[in-house]
Amino acid sequence: MAPASVERMTTLSQEIAAKTKIITDYLTANNLDAASFDVNGLAEFPIPIEEGETYKARLELIALTKELHDIALGPSESVRYLAWDGVNNLSLQAIWDFKIAQAVPLDGTISYDDLTAKVKNLNNGLDTPMLNLRRIIRHAMTNRIFVEPKKGFVAHNRSSRLILESPTMSSWVGFMCSDLGLPVANVVNAMRKWPGSEESNETSVNLTYGQDLPWFDFIQKDKEFANRYNLAMAAHGVGEGYSVQRVVEGYAWDRLSEGATVVDMGGNQGYVSSPSPKPSPSSTSSSKTQPACAPLRPLARSQTPSSRASS
């Protein structure tokens, strides 16, 4: 009899095959494509939540493949990979900050030399040497962003095209990788400096950038950054498990009384409350964000959000 660890690998592979078949059978029966990294491929699987078994099978497939991947790595490699995972999005940050996606033509390819010149023009003459740019892009390719169809030439794939064309995805990348990069790295240091603090101005952002304003007080002072934050939250809201559709369909809004007011706590500019149905024609919705709910703020005192690169 095989050891339990070996049996688990066998079980996982069988379950993965079974879940994959459920998904591919559904796609085939409905003449649908799967998601693909091809530049013209689908960015998301066309399986709505209403397709209960198939929808659930895809979520289970994601979990099963992750477990098998981790087992195949083993604990030792898993810990090593996790430790350096913090630098894995460095190339993604550079792509957003240097506007690299805008410099690559949507159709066809571009050489690294020509790309270097275009990136320089898009960044007001900032010189990013070709060798550095090539390292950035080839690292991004290991995460399925951009492709190199022939040596020395870059082209878009579906992931990089999203950064180019989707304002919400571009804003999500900029917000998470650039705006929050240093504050995230300083969370533990802030915990040491202000042990147990729940003050909205004793956070990793305040420590990183020497500011004493709460997060949302600062956001409201800059329209460009506030808009990027709002778009980023909208991108977050379409992810699995975070869809605003749950809010729209998961509550009996029609049971609220005439003239009721619905308050969206932590709602930023209302990307959740906007699509939610009104209880009655005279009802209103209000979006409220509590500063204490968001302990990070991205910019130094000497900077404003609009002074930073944006896509």
Phi, psi and omega in degrees: 000135182289149176302157182302323181295323178288319178301322181296320178297319179296316179298316180299315181297323179291318179293323177298316179298319181293316180293322178298320180296321178301317182291312183293326176297318179296314181297317180295316181296331182256010178054047182246149174275157169275164173299148186209149176273000172302144187304329179255013181282173177286136179280337180221156177291135181275053182239100181287161182298336179296336177276072191316298185296316182291319178299314179295323180299321179294317178298319179293323178298319178299315181292319182294315180294326176296316180295316180295321176301315182293321178295319180297326175289314185089159183303319184297307179292326180299316179294318178298316180297318181296323182296326180261005182296337180296337179263001185290337180263011180301317180293327178294319176299316181296321179300317179289312187293321181268004177059039184292323180299325179289337183275343180267128180295142181294324177250134178088198184231171176215140179286158179297325179295313179293324179296320178301318179294319180293319178297320178298317179295322181288344183245034174054041175087001177296125185270115172249106185306147184304319181297320178293317180297319179295320177299316181301311185291319180292329173293317179300326179298331177292343175254021176063042173238119189071163175221160176237084187297331170217152189304127177091001182230138185249145175218160177285150161239189187294324181293311180292329177295325176299317179297325180287316193256337185261111178300325180290317179293318178299318180293322178298316179297313180296318182295311184285318186275322186258304183297321184256003185304300181292317177301320178299319180294341184256010182301312182296321178297322177293323178296326177287322183288320181235073185302124175072006183292141173243014178286138184286352177245021173236072188228177178297330178291315179298321178292316184294315189248005176066034180254155179238013177268143172295157185310304188284337172298320181287318182303318185292349180274351184224111186295322182295315179292319178300321179292319179296319178298316180297315179295323178296318179293327176295321176296319178298325185287350178260359180288159179302127179088353182237006185297137177292348178300330178296324179290318182295316188259347189267004181222145181278076183299330183289352179274349179290150185287162177303132178080011181295150176248126179256124181255123180267095182286129182074025189270002179055240182262014172093027181292340175271313185289334181299313180278353182286140181291142176285138179300325179203166181304331182266003181282157178229160174233147182225134180259122180236134177239126180269125181306325183294343181279349185225093188277004183248140171224139198270346195240152178282162181301328182278359182241159166235154183304324184288347179277351181268160179295141175220157183267000000 
